[in-house]
Amino acid sequence: MLDVLKKIDLKSTGLFAAGVLFGTAGVKILASKDAKKVYTNATAAVLRAKDCVMKTATNIQANAEDIYAEAQQINEEREAKDAEISDEEEVVEE
């Protein structure tokens, strides 16, 4: 019987017992009312940050669409001007 007890590694057994104790205490701490308040506040902060990011993204998208529309208008005006100059050159050559 004593031979069996000599073969048990007390360090490993102690670490296992400490892990079980820590795990049990950890579950109780994570499920406590205070922890739930922390989770709720953290989730609320994340949602506020998401709203802020979405507003910023919407503004950036609107600005990009405005820039794109203005760039298209500039190119159309430039093409019309180039076509007008091209027509005048043809008239002069004839």
C-alpha positions in Angstrom: 0.0 0.0 0.0 2.8 2.4 0.8 4.4 1.7 -2.6 1.3 3.1 -4.3 1.4 6.3 -2.2 5.1 6.7 -3.1 4.3 6.6 -6.8 1.8 9.5 -6.6 3.4 12.7 -7.7 2.3 15.3 -5.2 3.3 18.2 -7.4 1.1 17.1 -10.2 -1.8 16.2 -7.9 -1.5 19.6 -6.2 -1.5 21.4 -9.5 -4.6 19.5 -10.6 -6.4 20.3 -7.3 -5.4 24.0 -7.6 -6.7 24.0 -11.2 -10.0 22.5 -10.2 -10.4 25.0 -7.3 -9.4 28.0 -9.5 -11.8 26.8 -12.3 -14.7 26.5 -9.8 -14.0 29.9 -8.3 -13.5 31.4 -11.8 -16.9 30.1 -12.9 -18.6 31.6 -9.8 -16.8 34.9 -10.4 -17.7 35.1 -14.1 -21.4 34.4 -13.3 -21.6 37.0 -10.5 -23.8 40.1 -10.7 -20.8 42.4 -10.7 -19.3 40.5 -13.6 -22.6 40.7 -15.5 -22.6 44.5 -14.9 -19.1 44.7 -16.4 -20.1 42.6 -19.4 -23.2 44.8 -19.9 -21.2 48.1 -19.7 -18.5 46.7 -22.0 -21.1 45.6 -24.6 -22.8 49.0 -24.4 -19.5 50.7 -25.0 -18.9 48.5 -28.0 -22.3 49.3 -29.4 -21.6 53.1 -29.0 -18.3 52.7 -30.7 -20.0 50.8 -33.5 -22.5 53.6 -34.0 -19.7 56.2 -34.1 -17.8 54.1 -36.7 -20.9 53.6 -38.8 -21.7 57.4 -38.8 -18.1 58.1 -39.9 -18.2 55.5 -42.6 -21.5 56.9 -43.9 -20.0 60.4 -44.0 -16.9 59.2 -45.8 -19.0 57.3 -48.3 -21.2 60.4 -49.0 -18.1 62.5 -49.5 -16.6 59.9 -51.9 -19.8 59.8 -53.9 -19.8 63.6 -54.2 -16.1 63.6 -55.3 -16.8 60.9 -57.8 -19.8 62.8 -59.2 -17.8 66.0 -59.5 -14.9 64.2 -61.2 -17.3 62.8 -63.8 -18.8 66.2 -64.4 -15.3 67.7 -64.9 -14.4 64.9 -67.4 -17.7 65.4 -69.3 -17.0 69.2 -69.5 -13.4 68.5 -70.6 -14.6 66.1 -73.3 -17.2 68.6 -74.6 -14.5 71.3 -74.7 -12.1 68.9 -76.5 -14.8 68.0 -79.0 -15.5 71.7 -79.6 -11.8 72.5 -80.2 -11.6 69.4 -82.6 -14.6 70.7 -84.6 -13.1 74.2 -84.9 -9.8 72.6 -86.2 -11.7 70.7 -88.8 -13.4 73.8 -90.0 -10.1 75.7 -90.2 -8.4 72.9 -92.2 -11.2 72.8 -94.9 
